[in-house]
Amino acid sequence: MPLVGGFIGADGKSYGLQTDNKVEIAETMKDVSTSDHLFVIADKDPDSKSDGARGTTSIIGGKVMHISSSDYRNDNWFSNNFNSNNTRSGIHEFGHAAGLKHESATGFGNLMTQGSHETNVTSSQRLEMVEKRKQINLLPNSNNGNPYPYLHNFNNKTGKMEIGTIKQVGLIYNR
């Protein structure tokens, strides 16, 4: 894939932002290097009492994103009613991997707004990604030969980091 990038101006300085993407399908974790970022296609947990998340990221700045397989089928309400077939969930989760939180969402149709189907990113969000460049690529991408299943989230109410799993949000993956 070609390089994608641009410049962001802030406080009298110019910052370059560039991405170099190479997307490949890994048949097993043996095909994955420790530096790789993973988009893991996950199924809804049949034992879950919740509707299940449509996407998760291991941690803000993390390397593993789980995306619900139901968003990529052409036989569900969402994909039948939105022309993006909800590839937006993957883009939204990539925003988290690049350091963005839901709280960064401003303006109409922002990518980081939960439940939206838009993909707008503001210049302040692009600047935030540049400023957080040393806080990305956190945590491993695997655990005991499987994609990293843990979710790390800071709870603003308790002031503590909480750790859960993708199963707790209604997702599982099959080997």
OpenMM code with the backbone's topology and positions (N, CA, C; nanometers):
from openmm import Vec3, app, unit

residues = "MET PRO LEU VAL GLY GLY PHE ILE GLY ALA ASP GLY LYS SER TYR GLY LEU GLN THR ASP ASN LYS VAL GLU ILE ALA GLU THR MET LYS ASP VAL SER THR SER ASP HIS LEU PHE VAL ILE ALA ASP LYS ASP PRO ASP SER LYS SER ASP GLY ALA ARG GLY THR THR SER ILE ILE GLY GLY LYS VAL MET HIS ILE SER SER SER ASP TYR ARG ASN ASP ASN TRP PHE SER ASN ASN PHE ASN SER ASN ASN THR ARG SER GLY ILE HIS GLU PHE GLY HIS ALA ALA GLY LEU LYS HIS GLU SER ALA THR GLY PHE GLY ASN LEU MET THR GLN GLY SER HIS GLU THR ASN VAL THR SER SER GLN ARG LEU GLU MET VAL GLU LYS ARG LYS GLN ILE ASN LEU LEU PRO ASN SER ASN ASN GLY ASN PRO TYR PRO TYR LEU HIS ASN PHE ASN ASN LYS THR GLY LYS MET GLU ILE GLY THR ILE LYS GLN VAL GLY LEU ILE TYR ASN ARG".split()
positions = [
    Vec3(0.0840, -0.1169, 0.0000),
    Vec3(0.0000, 0.0000, 0.0000),
    Vec3(0.0892, 0.1242, 0.0000),
    Vec3(0.0473, 0.2285, -0.0682),
    Vec3(0.1299, 0.3494, -0.0688),
    Vec3(0.1286, 0.4190, 0.0668),
    Vec3(0.2270, 0.5036, 0.0863),
    Vec3(0.2330, 0.5826, 0.2083),
    Vec3(0.1218, 0.6861, 0.2062),
    Vec3(0.0630, 0.7099, 0.3212),
    Vec3(-0.0400, 0.8106, 0.3364),
    Vec3(0.0111, 0.9084, 0.4405),
    Vec3(-0.0013, 1.0360, 0.4161),
    Vec3(0.0490, 1.1292, 0.5151),
    Vec3(0.0094, 1.2713, 0.4857),
    Vec3(0.0637, 1.3591, 0.5669),
    Vec3(0.0365, 1.5001, 0.5538),
    Vec3(0.1042, 1.5751, 0.6662),
    Vec3(0.0838, 1.7061, 0.6692),
    Vec3(0.1451, 1.7885, 0.7719),
    Vec3(0.0374, 1.8545, 0.8554),
    Vec3(0.0690, 1.8734, 0.9823),
    Vec3(-0.0220, 1.9353, 1.0770),
    Vec3(0.0526, 2.0521, 1.1398),
    Vec3(-0.0096, 2.1676, 1.1403),
    Vec3(0.0518, 2.2835, 1.2012),
    Vec3(-0.0081, 2.3123, 1.3379),
    Vec3(0.0790, 2.3380, 1.4366),
    Vec3(0.0316, 2.3725, 1.5708),
    Vec3(0.1411, 2.4474, 1.6443),
    Vec3(0.1039, 2.5514, 1.7139),
    Vec3(0.1971, 2.6303, 1.7942),
    Vec3(0.3192, 2.6742, 1.7136),
    Vec3(0.2966, 2.7117, 1.5893),
    Vec3(0.4048, 2.7606, 1.5052),
    Vec3(0.4982, 2.6521, 1.4540),
    Vec3(0.4651, 2.5273, 1.4757),
    Vec3(0.5483, 2.4173, 1.4282),
    Vec3(0.4695, 2.3352, 1.3267),
    Vec3(0.5417, 2.2633, 1.2427),
    Vec3(0.4799, 2.1739, 1.1464),
    Vec3(0.5196, 2.0308, 1.1812),
    Vec3(0.4199, 1.9445, 1.1938),
    Vec3(0.4439, 1.8045, 1.2276),
    Vec3(0.4054, 1.7180, 1.1080),
    Vec3(0.4893, 1.6240, 1.0750),
    Vec3(0.4583, 1.5305, 0.9679),
    Vec3(0.3892, 1.4075, 1.0232),
    Vec3(0.2873, 1.3625, 0.9531),
    Vec3(0.2152, 1.2415, 0.9916),
    Vec3(0.2149, 1.1507, 0.8704),
    Vec3(0.2671, 1.0304, 0.8869),
    Vec3(0.2770, 0.9379, 0.7751),
    Vec3(0.2453, 0.7969, 0.8221),
    Vec3(0.1688, 0.7268, 0.7438),
    Vec3(0.1439, 0.5865, 0.7734),
    Vec3(0.1894, 0.5031, 0.6553),
    Vec3(0.2384, 0.3872, 0.6844),
    Vec3(0.2801, 0.2916, 0.5825),
    Vec3(0.2110, 0.1611, 0.6182),
    Vec3(0.1112, 0.1244, 0.5419),
    Vec3(0.0299, 0.0083, 0.5749),
    Vec3(0.0567, -0.1078, 0.4815),
    Vec3(0.0712, -0.2225, 0.5392),
    Vec3(0.0807, -0.3459, 0.4629),
    Vec3(-0.0150, -0.4433, 0.5305),
    Vec3(-0.1211, -0.4785, 0.4622),
    Vec3(-0.2229, -0.5649, 0.5199),
    Vec3(-0.2049, -0.7056, 0.4647),
    Vec3(-0.1940, -0.8003, 0.5554),
    Vec3(-0.1810, -0.9406, 0.5180),
    Vec3(-0.2704, -1.0248, 0.6074),
    Vec3(-0.3115, -1.1386, 0.5573),
    Vec3(-0.3894, -1.2327, 0.6371),
    Vec3(-0.2933, -1.3327, 0.6988),
    Vec3(-0.3023, -1.3468, 0.8290),
    Vec3(-0.2199, -1.4447, 0.9007),
    Vec3(-0.3053, -1.5678, 0.9265),
    Vec3(-0.2612, -1.6797, 0.8794),
    Vec3(-0.3360, -1.8040, 0.9009),
    Vec3(-0.3218, -1.8528, 1.0450),
    Vec3(-0.2044, -1.8309, 1.1051),
    Vec3(-0.1806, -1.8687, 1.2442),
    Vec3(-0.0931, -1.7617, 1.3071),
    Vec3(-0.0791, -1.7666, 1.4371),
    Vec3(0.0066, -1.6705, 1.5065),
    Vec3(0.1539, -1.6911, 1.4700),
    Vec3(0.1881, -1.8039, 1.4110),
    Vec3(0.3260, -1.8252, 1.3636),
    Vec3(0.3590, -1.7306, 1.2489),
    Vec3(0.2560, -1.6797, 1.1820),
    Vec3(0.2744, -1.5855, 1.0713),
    Vec3(0.2850, -1.4406, 1.1183),
    Vec3(0.2824, -1.4190, 1.2500),
    Vec3(0.2784, -1.2845, 1.3079),
    Vec3(0.4094, -1.2550, 1.3800),
    Vec3(0.4686, -1.1391, 1.3517),
    Vec3(0.5876, -1.0991, 1.4265),
    Vec3(0.5454, -1.0133, 1.5454),
    Vec3(0.6339, -0.9984, 1.6421),
    Vec3(0.5993, -0.9258, 1.7642),
    Vec3(0.5695, -0.7778, 1.7377),
    Vec3(0.6156, -0.7227, 1.6281),
    Vec3(0.5903, -0.5818, 1.5978),
    Vec3(0.4599, -0.5594, 1.5212),
    Vec3(0.3957, -0.6662, 1.4766),
    Vec3(0.2725, -0.6533, 1.3981),
    Vec3(0.1545, -0.6043, 1.4816),
    Vec3(0.0683, -0.5286, 1.4164),
    Vec3(-0.0610, -0.4913, 1.4729),
    Vec3(-0.1628, -0.5895, 1.4167),
    Vec3(-0.2553, -0.6335, 1.4995),
    Vec3(-0.3525, -0.7334, 1.4576),
    Vec3(-0.4941, -0.6799, 1.4573),
    Vec3(-0.5656, -0.7064, 1.3505),
    Vec3(-0.7102, -0.6922, 1.3459),
    Vec3(-0.7626, -0.8344, 1.3510),
    Vec3(-0.8152, -0.8738, 1.4645),
    Vec3(-0.8639, -1.0095, 1.4838),
    Vec3(-1.0142, -1.0100, 1.4603),
    Vec3(-1.0580, -1.0912, 1.3653),
    Vec3(-1.2008, -1.1037, 1.3392),
    Vec3(-1.2572, -1.1996, 1.4436),
    Vec3(-1.3470, -1.1499, 1.5263),
    Vec3(-1.4009, -1.2270, 1.6384),
    Vec3(-1.5501, -1.2511, 1.6183),
    Vec3(-1.5970, -1.3608, 1.6727),
    Vec3(-1.7391, -1.3947, 1.6665),
    Vec3(-1.8091, -1.3517, 1.7944),
    Vec3(-1.9411, -1.3401, 1.7864),
    Vec3(-2.0196, -1.3146, 1.9069),
    Vec3(-2.0148, -1.4408, 1.9927),
    Vec3(-1.9928, -1.4216, 2.1199),
    Vec3(-1.9911, -1.5332, 2.2142),
    Vec3(-2.1341, -1.5834, 2.2307),
    Vec3(-2.1637, -1.7090, 2.1923),
    Vec3(-2.3013, -1.7585, 2.2035),
    Vec3(-2.3502, -1.7673, 2.3476),
    Vec3(-2.2591, -1.7701, 2.4435),
    Vec3(-2.2976, -1.7762, 2.5845),
    Vec3(-2.3159, -1.6387, 2.6477),
    Vec3(-2.2873, -1.5341, 2.5711),
    Vec3(-2.2944, -1.3985, 2.6251),
    Vec3(-2.4383, -1.3531, 2.6395),
    Vec3(-2.4637, -1.2837, 2.7490),
    Vec3(-2.5962, -1.2277, 2.7726),
    Vec3(-2.6090, -1.0876, 2.7121),
    Vec3(-2.4967, -1.0311, 2.6674),
    Vec3(-2.5003, -0.8980, 2.6063),
    Vec3(-2.5038, -0.9118, 2.4539),
    Vec3(-2.5334, -0.8017, 2.3885),
    Vec3(-2.5326, -0.8011, 2.2423),
    Vec3(-2.3909, -0.8145, 2.1886),
    Vec3(-2.2949, -0.7828, 2.2710),
    Vec3(-2.1557, -0.7933, 2.2301),
    Vec3(-2.1049, -0.6663, 2.1660),
    Vec3(-1.9791, -0.6388, 2.1897),
    Vec3(-1.9148, -0.5228, 2.1297),
    Vec3(-1.8933, -0.5478, 1.9815),
    Vec3(-1.8868, -0.4416, 1.9039),
    Vec3(-1.8565, -0.4556, 1.7620),
    Vec3(-1.7080, -0.4396, 1.7377),
    Vec3(-1.6353, -0.3908, 1.8385),
    Vec3(-1.4915, -0.3774, 1.8264),
    Vec3(-1.4295, -0.3403, 1.9592),
    Vec3(-1.3045, -0.3789, 1.9774),
    Vec3(-1.2288, -0.3439, 2.0976),
    Vec3(-1.0834, -0.3240, 2.0582),
    Vec3(-1.0111, -0.2536, 2.1422),
    Vec3(-0.8663, -0.2395, 2.1275),
    Vec3(-0.8056, -0.2748, 2.2621),
    Vec3(-0.6933, -0.3443, 2.2604),
    Vec3(-0.6339, -0.3950, 2.3844),
    Vec3(-0.6102, -0.2848, 2.4870),
    Vec3(-0.5674, -0.1694, 2.4414),
    Vec3(-0.5447, -0.0520, 2.5261),
    Vec3(-0.5278, 0.0667, 2.4316),
    Vec3(-0.5560, 0.1870, 2.4777),
    Vec3(-0.5295, 0.3033, 2.3941),
    Vec3(-0.3803, 0.2991, 2.3605),
    Vec3(-0.3498, 0.2926, 2.2319),
    Vec3(-0.2111, 0.2794, 2.1871),
    Vec3(-0.1678, 0.1347, 2.1705),
    Vec3(-0.2610, 0.0408, 2.1827),
    Vec3(-0.2272, -0.1017, 2.1757),
    Vec3(-0.2126, -0.1549, 2.0341),
    Vec3(-0.1714, -0.2814, 2.0258),
    Vec3(-0.1450, -0.3452, 1.8965),
    Vec3(-0.2546, -0.4397, 1.8497),
    Vec3(-0.3521, -0.4722, 1.9356),
    Vec3(-0.4526, -0.5714, 1.8977),
    Vec3(-0.5922, -0.5107, 1.9001),
    Vec3(-0.6604, -0.5234, 1.7873),
    Vec3(-0.7976, -0.4783, 1.7739),
    Vec3(-0.8821, -0.5988, 1.7381),
    Vec3(-0.9906, -0.6201, 1.8103),
    Vec3(-1.0858, -0.7269, 1.7791),
    Vec3(-1.2060, -0.6620, 1.7114),
    Vec3(-1.2482, -0.7178, 1.5993),
    Vec3(-1.3589, -0.6643, 1.5215),
    Vec3(-1.4636, -0.7743, 1.5071),
    Vec3(-1.5889, -0.7417, 1.5299),
    Vec3(-1.6965, -0.8398, 1.5212),
    Vec3(-1.7150, -0.8889, 1.3780),
    Vec3(-1.7145, -1.0198, 1.3618),
    Vec3(-1.7316, -1.0790, 1.2282),
    Vec3(-1.8676, -1.0436, 1.1682),
    Vec3(-1.9670, -1.0175, 1.2520),
    Vec3(-2.1009, -0.9878, 1.1994),
    Vec3(-2.1041, -0.8585, 1.1189),
    Vec3(-2.0122, -0.7684, 1.1431),
    Vec3(-2.0085, -0.6437, 1.0669),
    Vec3(-1.9577, -0.6630, 0.9253),
    Vec3(-1.9002, -0.7767, 0.8962),
    Vec3(-1.8425, -0.7999, 0.7645),
    Vec3(-1.9224, -0.9012, 0.6838),
    Vec3(-2.0414, -0.9307, 0.7282),
    Vec3(-2.1320, -1.0164, 0.6522),
    Vec3(-2.2352, -0.9278, 0.5844),
    Vec3(-2.2857, -0.9719, 0.4751),
    Vec3(-2.3889, -0.8948, 0.4056),
    Vec3(-2.5286, -0.9437, 0.4404),
    Vec3(-2.5429, -0.9998, 0.5601),
    Vec3(-2.6738, -1.0540, 0.5953),
    Vec3(-2.7225, -1.0033, 0.7304),
    Vec3(-2.6813, -0.8831, 0.7685),
    Vec3(-2.7293, -0.8291, 0.8947),
    Vec3(-2.7837, -0.6886, 0.8733),
    Vec3(-2.8582, -0.6414, 0.9691),
    Vec3(-2.9218, -0.5110, 0.9580),
    Vec3(-2.8211, -0.4014, 0.9283),
    Vec3(-2.7101, -0.4001, 1.0013),
    Vec3(-2.6149, -0.2907, 0.9859),
    Vec3(-2.5565, -0.2883, 0.8456),
    Vec3(-2.5043, -0.4026, 0.8009),
    Vec3(-2.4400, -0.4023, 0.6692),
    Vec3(-2.5410, -0.3809, 0.5574),
    Vec3(-2.6664, -0.4184, 0.5790),
    Vec3(-2.7677, -0.3959, 0.4766),
    Vec3(-2.8151, -0.2508, 0.4719),
    Vec3(-2.7930, -0.1731, 0.5790),
    Vec3(-2.8424, -0.0366, 0.5850),
    Vec3(-2.7361, 0.0711, 0.5750),
    Vec3(-2.6104, 0.0346, 0.5820),
    Vec3(-2.5031, 0.1337, 0.5712),
    Vec3(-2.4058, 0.0882, 0.4638),
    Vec3(-2.3763, 0.1772, 0.3713),
    Vec3(-2.2969, 0.1383, 0.2555),
    Vec3(-2.1520, 0.1052, 0.2885),
    Vec3(-2.1031, 0.1426, 0.4061),
    Vec3(-1.9639, 0.1110, 0.4397),
    Vec3(-1.9487, -0.0337, 0.4840),
    Vec3(-2.0586, -0.1069, 0.4973),
    Vec3(-2.0567, -0.2454, 0.5460),
    Vec3(-1.9811, -0.2530, 0.6774),
    Vec3(-1.9812, -0.1446, 0.7467),
    Vec3(-1.9187, -0.1197, 0.8753),
    Vec3(-1.7712, -0.1527, 0.8846),
    Vec3(-1.6997, -0.1215, 0.7806),
    Vec3(-1.5546, -0.1231, 0.7947),
    Vec3(-1.5149, -0.0119, 0.8917),
    Vec3(-1.6078, 0.0762, 0.9242),
    Vec3(-1.5821, 0.1855, 1.0171),
    Vec3(-1.5403, 0.1345, 1.1539),
    Vec3(-1.5921, 0.0214, 1.1999),
    Vec3(-1.5512, -0.0311, 1.3308),
    Vec3(-1.4002, -0.0526, 1.3337),
    Vec3(-1.3463, -0.1097, 1.2266),
    Vec3(-1.2024, -0.1303, 1.2193),
    Vec3(-1.1265, 0.0010, 1.2197),
    Vec3(-1.1766, 0.1000, 1.1465),
    Vec3(-1.1112, 0.2314, 1.1421),
    Vec3(-1.1190, 0.2982, 1.2790),
    Vec3(-1.2349, 0.2888, 1.3444),
    Vec3(-1.2536, 0.3447, 1.4782),
    Vec3(-1.1538, 0.2812, 1.5763),
    Vec3(-1.1415, 0.1493, 1.5729),
    Vec3(-1.0483, 0.0805, 1.6634),
    Vec3(-0.9040, 0.1172, 1.6309),
    Vec3(-0.8722, 0.1379, 1.5043),
    Vec3(-0.7384, 0.1845, 1.4680),
    Vec3(-0.7128, 0.3221, 1.5282),
    Vec3(-0.8176, 0.4059, 1.5355),
    Vec3(-0.8038, 0.5357, 1.6020),
    Vec3(-0.7600, 0.5181, 1.7463),
    Vec3(-0.8176, 0.4193, 1.8161),
    Vec3(-0.7739, 0.3900, 1.9534),
    Vec3(-0.6284, 0.3433, 1.9548),
    Vec3(-0.5914, 0.2582, 1.8610),
    Vec3(-0.4534, 0.2097, 1.8550),
    Vec3(-0.3555, 0.3244, 1.8274),
    Vec3(-0.4033, 0.4288, 1.7611),
    Vec3(-0.3200, 0.5460, 1.7329),
    Vec3(-0.3228, 0.6473, 1.8462),
    Vec3(-0.3939, 0.6151, 1.9561),
    Vec3(-0.3916, 0.7001, 2.0743),
    Vec3(-0.5169, 0.7799, 2.1021),
    Vec3(-0.6201, 0.7677, 2.0186),
    Vec3(-0.7408, 0.8481, 2.0386),
    Vec3(-0.8407, 0.7793, 2.1306),
    Vec3(-0.9103, 0.8611, 2.2104),
    Vec3(-1.0167, 0.8130, 2.2993),
    Vec3(-1.1492, 0.8652, 2.2479),
    Vec3(-1.2588, 0.8091, 2.2978),
    Vec3(-1.3912, 0.8574, 2.2595),
    Vec3(-1.4056, 1.0056, 2.2944),
    Vec3(-1.3451, 1.0464, 2.4043),
    Vec3(-1.3568, 1.1858, 2.4494),
    Vec3(-1.2955, 1.2855, 2.3513),
    Vec3(-1.2136, 1.2381, 2.2569),
    Vec3(-1.1527, 1.3293, 2.1598),
    Vec3(-1.2495, 1.3685, 2.0491),
    Vec3(-1.3655, 1.3034, 2.0425),
    Vec3(-1.4614, 1.3277, 1.9343),
    Vec3(-1.5241, 1.4656, 1.9452),
    Vec3(-1.5122, 1.5420, 1.8390),
    Vec3(-1.5789, 1.6715, 1.8288),
    Vec3(-1.6291, 1.6864, 1.6862),
    Vec3(-1.7289, 1.7684, 1.6696),
    Vec3(-1.7807, 1.7950, 1.5360),
    Vec3(-1.8739, 1.6863, 1.4857),
    Vec3(-1.9349, 1.7142, 1.3746),
    Vec3(-2.0340, 1.6234, 1.3166),
    Vec3(-1.9671, 1.4980, 1.2601),
    Vec3(-2.0233, 1.3819, 1.2918),
    Vec3(-1.9799, 1.2573, 1.2297),
    Vec3(-1.8380, 1.2178, 1.2602),
    Vec3(-1.7918, 1.2432, 1.3819),
    Vec3(-1.6536, 1.2146, 1.4154),
    Vec3(-1.6283, 1.0649, 1.4262),
    Vec3(-1.5135, 1.0214, 1.3800),
    Vec3(-1.4730, 0.8811, 1.3820),
    Vec3(-1.4790, 0.8209, 1.5211),
    Vec3(-1.4442, 0.8963, 1.6242),
    Vec3(-1.4348, 0.8410, 1.7581),
    Vec3(-1.5662, 0.8471, 1.8362),
    Vec3(-1.6745, 0.8952, 1.7744),
    Vec3(-1.8051, 0.8922, 1.8380),
    Vec3(-1.8605, 0.7510, 1.8294),
    Vec3(-1.8928, 0.6928, 1.9448),
    Vec3(-1.9492, 0.5584, 1.9446),
    Vec3(-2.0876, 0.5614, 1.8817),
    Vec3(-2.1175, 0.4607, 1.8018),
    Vec3(-2.2491, 0.4494, 1.7408),
    Vec3(-2.2655, 0.5284, 1.6128),
    Vec3(-2.1683, 0.6085, 1.5776),
    Vec3(-2.1751, 0.6851, 1.4541),
    Vec3(-2.1340, 0.5946, 1.3374),
    Vec3(-2.1641, 0.6364, 1.2166),
    Vec3(-2.1152, 0.5638, 1.1005),
    Vec3(-2.0264, 0.6533, 1.0142),
    Vec3(-1.9855, 0.7654, 1.0698),
    Vec3(-1.9017, 0.8601, 0.9974),
    Vec3(-1.7538, 0.8380, 1.0295),
    Vec3(-1.6676, 0.9020, 0.9541),
    Vec3(-1.5231, 0.8815, 0.9715),
    Vec3(-1.4433, 1.0116, 0.9765),
    Vec3(-1.5085, 1.1226, 1.0094),
    Vec3(-1.4371, 1.2500, 1.0154),
    Vec3(-1.3352, 1.2505, 1.1300),
    Vec3(-1.2166, 1.3027, 1.1013),
    Vec3(-1.1111, 1.3192, 1.2012),
    Vec3(-1.0700, 1.4656, 1.1984),
    Vec3(-1.0641, 1.5286, 1.3148),
    Vec3(-1.0310, 1.6705, 1.3208),
    Vec3(-0.8798, 1.6920, 1.3211),
    Vec3(-0.8396, 1.8146, 1.2926),
    Vec3(-0.6973, 1.8473, 1.2958),
    Vec3(-0.6423, 1.8322, 1.4375),
    Vec3(-0.7250, 1.8609, 1.5396),
    Vec3(-0.6763, 1.8431, 1.6771),
    Vec3(-0.6565, 1.6947, 1.7084),
    Vec3(-0.7376, 1.6070, 1.6508),
    Vec3(-0.7165, 1.4636, 1.6701),
    Vec3(-0.5882, 1.4172, 1.5993),
    Vec3(-0.5639, 1.4687, 1.4797),
    Vec3(-0.4389, 1.4336, 1.4103),
    Vec3(-0.3191, 1.4806, 1.4915),
    Vec3(-0.3283, 1.6001, 1.5476),
    Vec3(-0.2198, 1.6500, 1.6312),
    Vec3(-0.2041, 1.5632, 1.7560),
    Vec3(-0.3150, 1.5212, 1.8154),
    Vec3(-0.3094, 1.4336, 1.9327),
    Vec3(-0.2364, 1.3030, 1.9000),
    Vec3(-0.2619, 1.2468, 1.7812),
    Vec3(-0.1921, 1.1246, 1.7409),
    Vec3(-0.0415, 1.1484, 1.7299),
    Vec3(-0.0042, 1.2638, 1.6745),
    Vec3(0.1383, 1.2970, 1.6635),
    Vec3(0.1996, 1.3114, 1.8027),
    Vec3(0.1308, 1.3821, 1.8918),
    Vec3(0.1830, 1.4035, 2.0266),
    Vec3(0.1924, 1.2748, 2.1069),
    Vec3(0.1092, 1.1763, 2.0767),
    Vec3(0.1094, 1.0497, 2.1503),
    Vec3(0.1926, 0.9411, 2.0820),
    Vec3(0.2726, 0.9786, 1.9843),
    Vec3(0.3468, 0.8781, 1.9077),
    Vec3(0.4386, 0.7916, 1.9924),
    Vec3(0.4815, 0.8395, 2.1070),
    Vec3(0.5660, 0.7585, 2.1950),
    Vec3(0.4832, 0.6746, 2.2916),
    Vec3(0.3519, 0.6880, 2.2856),
    Vec3(0.2628, 0.6122, 2.3731),
    Vec3(0.1822, 0.5079, 2.2956),
    Vec3(0.2298, 0.4722, 2.1752),
    Vec3(0.1606, 0.3693, 2.0980),
    Vec3(0.2476, 0.2451, 2.0896),
    Vec3(0.1929, 0.1409, 2.0327),
    Vec3(0.2585, 0.0100, 2.0234),
    Vec3(0.2768, -0.0514, 2.1608),
    Vec3(0.1776, -0.0306, 2.2451),
    Vec3(0.1820, -0.0824, 2.3811),
    Vec3(0.1318, -0.2259, 2.3877),
    Vec3(0.1806, -0.2982, 2.4826),
    Vec3(0.1413, -0.4354, 2.5129),
    Vec3(0.1753, -0.5298, 2.3978),
    Vec3(0.1877, -0.6566, 2.4286),
    Vec3(0.2189, -0.7538, 2.3235),
    Vec3(0.0974, -0.7790, 2.2339),
    Vec3(0.1220, -0.8422, 2.1198),
    Vec3(0.0105, -0.8777, 2.0321),
    Vec3(-0.0317, -1.0234, 2.0480),
    Vec3(0.0406, -1.0978, 2.1324),
    Vec3(0.0035, -1.2376, 2.1524),
    Vec3(0.0168, -1.2773, 2.2989),
    Vec3(-0.0518, -1.3849, 2.3317),
    Vec3(-0.0501, -1.4391, 2.4670),
    Vec3(-0.0627, -1.5909, 2.4551),
    Vec3(0.0402, -1.6611, 2.4948),
    Vec3(0.0394, -1.8076, 2.4868),
    Vec3(0.0031, -1.8587, 2.3476),
    Vec3(0.0563, -1.7941, 2.2444),
    Vec3(0.0340, -1.8389, 2.1071),
    Vec3(-0.0983, -1.7981, 2.0463),
    Vec3(-0.1749, -1.7136, 2.1141),
    Vec3(-0.3036, -1.6638, 2.0640),
    Vec3(-0.3007, -1.5116, 2.0588),
    Vec3(-0.3922, -1.4501, 1.9809),
    Vec3(-0.4003, -1.3040, 1.9853),
    Vec3(-0.4279, -1.2574, 2.1279),
    Vec3(-0.3653, -1.1479, 2.1675),
    Vec3(-0.3784, -1.0923, 2.3018),
    Vec3(-0.5259, -1.0641, 2.3315),
    Vec3(-0.5880, -1.1340, 2.4310),
    Vec3(-0.7317, -1.1216, 2.4548),
    Vec3(-0.7709, -1.0199, 2.5616),
    Vec3(-0.6727, -0.9522, 2.6226),
    Vec3(-0.7021, -0.8668, 2.7377),
    Vec3(-0.7304, -0.7234, 2.6965),
    Vec3(-0.8201, -0.6602, 2.7696),
    Vec3(-0.8581, -0.5217, 2.7472),
    Vec3(-0.8202, -0.4420, 2.8709),
    Vec3(-0.7472, -0.3348, 2.8519),
    Vec3(-0.7014, -0.2499, 2.9612),
    Vec3(-0.7685, -0.1140, 2.9441),
    Vec3(-0.8391, -0.0713, 3.0465),
    Vec3(-0.9135, 0.0535, 3.0385),
    Vec3(-0.9015, 0.1283, 3.1699),
    Vec3(-0.8734, 0.2570, 3.1618),
    Vec3(-0.8666, 0.3398, 3.2811),
    Vec3(-1.0077, 0.3820, 3.3188),
    Vec3(-1.0484, 0.3512, 3.4414),
    Vec3(-1.1801, 0.3875, 3.4912),
    Vec3(-1.1702, 0.5239, 3.5590),
    Vec3(-1.2300, 0.6246, 3.4977),
    Vec3(-1.2231, 0.7609, 3.5523),
    Vec3(-1.2922, 0.7732, 3.6872),
    Vec3(-1.3940, 0.6918, 3.7125),
    Vec3(-1.4671, 0.6993, 3.8398),
    Vec3(-1.3832, 0.6469, 3.9562),
    Vec3(-1.3129, 0.5350, 3.9345),
    Vec3(-1.2332, 0.4767, 4.0427),
    Vec3(-1.0884, 0.5246, 4.0411),
    Vec3(-1.0455, 0.5806, 3.9279),
    Vec3(-0.9065, 0.6244, 3.9167),
    Vec3(-0.8085, 0.5086, 3.9022),
    Vec3(-0.8594, 0.3925, 3.8595),
    Vec3(-0.7742, 0.2741, 3.8488),
    Vec3(-0.7846, 0.2119, 3.7100),
    Vec3(-0.6776, 0.1402, 3.6738),
    Vec3(-0.6781, 0.0639, 3.5503),
    Vec3(-0.7556, -0.0654, 3.5742),
    Vec3(-0.8448, -0.0973, 3.4832),
    Vec3(-0.9212, -0.2217, 3.4919),
    Vec3(-0.8794, -0.3118, 3.3773),
    Vec3(-0.8744, -0.4409, 3.4043),
    Vec3(-0.8365, -0.5375, 3.3021),
    Vec3(-0.9502, -0.6365, 3.2851),
    Vec3(-0.9917, -0.6554, 3.1609),
    Vec3(-1.0956, -0.7513, 3.1278),
    Vec3(-1.0512, -0.8338, 3.0086),
    Vec3(-1.1459, -0.9055, 2.9511),
    Vec3(-1.1168, -0.9860, 2.8328),
    Vec3(-1.2207, -0.9582, 2.7259),
    Vec3(-1.1921, -1.0018, 2.6032),
    Vec3(-1.2894, -0.9832, 2.4960),
    Vec3(-1.4163, -1.0630, 2.5240),
    Vec3(-1.4038, -1.1730, 2.5954),
    Vec3(-1.5211, -1.2543, 2.6292),
    Vec3(-1.6186, -1.1741, 2.7160),
    Vec3(-1.5663, -1.0887, 2.8019),
    Vec3(-1.6523, -1.0085, 2.8886),
    Vec3(-1.7346, -0.9057, 2.8112),
    Vec3(-1.6912, -0.8716, 2.6916),
    Vec3(-1.7684, -0.7782, 2.6088),
    Vec3(-1.8446, -0.8512, 2.4996),
    Vec3(-1.8519, -0.9846, 2.5104),
    Vec3(-1.9357, -1.0628, 2.4215),
    Vec3(-1.8699, -1.1118, 2.2939),
    Vec3(-1.7357, -1.1118, 2.2883),
    Vec3(-1.6654, -1.1585, 2.1690),
    Vec3(-1.5757, -1.2777, 2.2022),
    Vec3(-1.5571, -1.3640, 2.1055),
    Vec3(-1.4627, -1.4752, 2.1160),
    Vec3(-1.3953, -1.4926, 1.9803),
    Vec3(-1.2846, -1.5595, 1.9782),
    Vec3(-1.2255, -1.5940, 1.8480),
    Vec3(-1.1992, -1.7444, 1.8469),
    Vec3(-1.2103, -1.7971, 1.7282),
    Vec3(-1.1876, -1.9398, 1.7084),
    Vec3(-1.0513, -1.9587, 1.6450),
    Vec3(-0.9804, -2.0578, 1.6912),
    Vec3(-0.8483, -2.0856, 1.6334),
    Vec3(-0.8616, -2.1644, 1.5062),
] * unit.nanometer
topology = app.Topology()
chain = topology.addChain("A")
for resn in residues:
    res = topology.addResidue(resn, chain)
    for name in ("N", "CA", "C"):
        topology.addAtom(name, app.Element.getBySymbol(name[0]), res)
